[in-house]
């Protein structure tokens, strides 16, 4: 969540860099290893956040496609470890795993994700941060084995309503989509605090294709999750939800859980 504090005059340089980074991009596919809409806040300096992302696909792809194994009835287990280096800079590490029948149980790959945010003392009306996630996934689990994700993050707490938008851009450097360019994969979250502990709402995950050549509707990916967040402790976080796909290219009927614990310095 984003909290406003003091003013600072360093807004313009950060905004210029943000625009420079975003404007050249066009838009890869939404995967199901980390199903999460990010908030703008980074992990506090000296603290380490450890999260387990777990999900099960009740209705996914059922045939090998372009050398990629099917996702139907597969568990995905991802370990995410994020350390805060400064009040505005963190680095995350991901370890992807899959569990399934027919030789689909394996370590899949790993990513690294540095992220910077606009310091709270700048007193921006919105939370803003920018992450770069890059790494490797085995070819039998992804059309592209080396890729980069660029994720601007904008969020806002309005009384009991929380909104977050992640207009994500993905680039393959090796694999089936290496010549496609940057793929636009927008994510959005709206959650309402029912109590001080429980918030419920919707999460949207999409992949539309390159901005200059959007894919046909049924080739795009669109998922909606009914999700809940429990905030009973400053050290723990829990997010879970059930998602449905709305095109032939999208995995359907997925249940996900994210459980995290924050280690203080």
C-alpha positions in Angstrom: 0.0 0.0 0.0 1.1 3.6 -0.7 1.4 6.2 2.0 2.0 9.9 1.3 4.6 11.8 3.2 6.8 14.8 2.4 7.4 16.8 -0.8 10.6 16.7 -2.9 11.5 18.3 -6.2 13.1 15.2 -7.8 9.9 14.2 -9.6 10.8 15.5 -13.1 14.0 13.3 -13.6 12.2 10.1 -12.5 9.2 10.9 -14.7 11.5 11.5 -17.8 13.2 8.2 -17.3 9.9 6.4 -16.9 8.6 7.8 -20.1 11.8 7.1 -22.0 11.7 3.4 -20.9 8.0 2.9 -21.7 7.5 4.7 -25.0 9.7 2.5 -27.3 7.9 -0.7 -26.4 5.3 -2.6 -28.2 4.4 -5.8 -26.3 4.8 -12.2 -24.3 2.3 -14.4 -22.9 1.0 -14.5 -19.3 2.4 -17.5 -17.5 1.0 -19.1 -14.4 4.1 -19.3 -12.1 3.6 -15.9 -10.4 0.0 -14.8 -10.6 0.2 -11.5 -8.9 -0.6 -7.8 -9.5 2.2 -5.9 -7.8 1.9 -2.9 -5.5 4.3 0.0 -5.8 5.8 -0.4 -2.3 9.3 -2.0 -2.2 10.5 -4.1 0.7 11.9 -1.9 3.5 15.7 -1.5 3.8 17.4 -4.4 5.4 14.3 -6.6 5.4 13.8 -9.8 3.4 10.4 -11.1 2.1 10.0 -14.8 1.3 6.9 -15.9 -0.6 5.6 -19.2 -1.9 3.4 -18.9 -5.0 1.2 -22.0 -5.4 -1.4 -22.6 -8.0 -3.2 -25.5 -9.7 -4.7 -25.5 -13.2 -8.0 -27.5 -13.3 -8.5 -26.8 -17.0 -5.5 -26.0 -19.1 -3.9 -27.1 -22.3 -4.0 -30.8 -22.9 -1.6 -31.4 -25.8 2.1 -30.6 -26.5 2.2 -27.4 -28.5 5.4 -26.1 -30.1 7.4 -28.4 -27.8 5.7 -27.0 -24.7 4.2 -29.5 -22.3 0.5 -29.2 -21.5 -0.7 -27.3 -18.3 -3.8 -29.3 -17.5 -3.8 -30.6 -13.9 -0.4 -29.2 -13.1 0.8 -27.6 -9.8 3.1 -24.6 -10.1 5.3 -23.8 -7.1 7.4 -20.7 -7.2 9.7 -19.5 -4.4 10.3 -15.7 -4.4 12.9 -14.1 -2.2 13.1 -10.3 -2.1 15.5 -8.1 -0.2 15.3 -4.4 0.4 18.6 -2.6 -0.1 17.5 1.0 0.3 14.1 2.6 1.2 13.4 2.7 -2.6 15.4 -0.2 -4.2 14.9 -4.0 -3.8 16.0 -7.2 -5.7 13.8 -10.3 -6.0 14.8 -13.8 -7.0 12.4 -16.5 -8.4 12.7 -20.2 -8.5 10.0 -21.9 -10.7 8.9 -25.5 -10.2 6.1 -27.6 -11.7 4.5 -30.8 -10.5 2.5 -33.0 -12.8 2.1 -36.4 -14.4 3.7 -37.6 -17.6 7.2 -36.2 -16.8 5.9 -32.7 -16.0 7.6 -32.5 -12.6 10.7 -30.5 -12.8 12.7 -27.4 -11.7 11.7 -25.0 -14.5 14.0 -22.0 -14.2 14.8 -18.8 -12.3 14.6 -15.0 -12.7 16.1 -12.0 -11.0 14.0 -8.8 -10.5 15.5 -5.4 -9.5 12.9 -2.8 -8.7 13.0 0.9 -7.8 10.1 3.1 -6.6 9.4 6.8 -6.2 10.4 7.6 -2.6 7.5 8.4 -0.3 9.0 11.7 0.7 8.5 13.0 -2.8 4.8 13.0 -1.9 3.4 11.9 -5.2 -0.4 11.3 -5.2 0.2 7.8 -6.5 2.5 5.0 -5.7 4.9 4.4 -8.6 7.7 1.9 -9.1 9.4 0.1 -12.0 10.7 -3.5 -12.1 12.9 -5.4 -14.6 12.6 -9.2 -14.4 14.9 -11.4 -16.5 15.9 -15.0 -16.6 15.6 -18.5 -18.0 12.9 -21.2 -18.2 13.4 -24.7 -19.7 12.2 -24.9 -23.3 9.7 -27.7 -22.6 7.8 -25.4 -20.2 7.9 -22.2 -22.2 8.0 -21.2 -25.9 10.8 -18.8 -24.9 13.7 -19.8 -22.6 15.4 -16.4 -22.2 13.2 -13.3 -21.7 12.8 -9.9 -20.1 9.8 -8.4 -18.4 9.5 -4.6 -17.8 6.7 -3.8 -15.3 5.7 -0.2 -14.5 3.5 -0.2 -11.3 1.0 2.4 -10.3 -1.2 2.1 -7.3 -3.5 4.1 -5.0 -5.4 3.6 -1.7 -8.6 5.5 -1.7 -10.2 5.1 1.8 -11.1 1.3 1.8 -10.6 0.9 -2.0 -7.2 -0.2 -3.3 -6.3 0.0 -7.0 -3.2 -1.2 -8.8 -2.3 -1.2 -12.5 0.7 -3.0 -14.0 1.0 -2.3 -17.8 3.7 -5.0 -18.4 5.9 -5.4 -21.4 7.6 -8.7 -22.2 10.5 -9.5 -24.6 11.9 -12.8 -25.7 15.6 -13.0 -26.5 15.6 -16.7 -27.5 12.7 -18.9 -28.5 9.6 -19.0 -30.7 8.8 -15.3 -30.1 12.3 -13.7 -30.3 11.4 -11.7 -33.4 7.9 -10.6 -32.1 9.1 -7.5 -30.2 7.6 -6.3 -27.0 4.3 -7.8 -26.0 1.7 -5.9 -23.9 0.4 -7.8 -20.9 -1.7 -5.5 -18.7 -2.6 -6.5 -15.1 -5.0 -4.8 -12.9 -6.3 -5.2 -9.3 -9.2 -3.6 -7.4 -9.7 -4.7 -3.8 -12.0 -3.4 -1.0 -11.3 -3.6 2.7 -14.3 -5.4 4.2 -12.6 -5.3 7.6 -9.1 -4.2 8.9 -7.9 -7.8 8.1 -9.9 -8.9 5.0 -10.0 -7.3 1.6 -11.7 -8.9 -1.4 -11.8 -7.9 -5.1 -10.9 -8.7 -8.7 -7.6 -9.3 -10.4 -7.2 -9.1 -14.2 -4.4 -10.7 -16.2 -4.0 -10.3 -20.0 -1.7 -10.6 -22.9 -2.7 -8.8 -26.1 0.2 -9.1 -28.4 2.5 -6.4 -29.9 0.8 -2.9 -29.7 1.5 -2.3 -33.4 0.0 -5.7 -34.3 -2.5 -6.9 -31.7 -3.5 -10.6 -31.9 -7.0 -11.7 -32.8 -9.3 -11.9 -29.8 -9.2 -15.7 -29.4 -5.4 -15.7 -29.6 -5.2 -13.1 -26.8 -5.1 -14.1 -23.1 -7.7 -12.8 -20.6 -8.1 -14.1 -17.0 -10.2 -12.7 -14.2 -9.6 -13.8 -10.6 -11.9 -13.5 -7.6 -9.3 -12.8 -4.9 -8.9 -12.1 -1.2 -6.1 -10.6 0.9 -5.6 -11.3 4.6 -3.6 -8.7 6.6 -3.5 -10.0 10.2 0.1 -9.3 10.9 2.8 -6.9 9.6 5.1 -9.9 9.1 2.7 -12.1 7.1 0.8 -11.8 3.9 -1.8 -14.1 2.3 -3.5 -13.7 -1.1 -5.7 -16.4 -2.7 -8.2 -16.6 -5.5 -9.9 -18.5 -8.2 -9.5 -17.5 -11.8 -11.3 -18.1 -15.1 -10.0 -17.7 -18.7 -12.1 -16.1 -21.4 -10.4 -17.1 -24.6 -9.2 -20.4 -26.2 -5.6 -19.4 -25.6 -6.0 -18.9 -21.9 -5.8 -21.5 -19.2 -9.1 -21.8 -17.4 -10.1 -22.7 -13.9 -7.1 -21.9 -11.7 -6.8 -21.7 -7.9 -3.8 -19.7 -6.6 -2.3 -19.0 -3.1 0.5 -16.6 -2.2 1.9 -16.9 1.3 4.7 -14.6 2.4 6.7 -13.8 5.5 8.8 -10.8 6.2 12.2 -11.1 8.0 13.3 -7.9 9.7 16.9 -6.8 9.9 
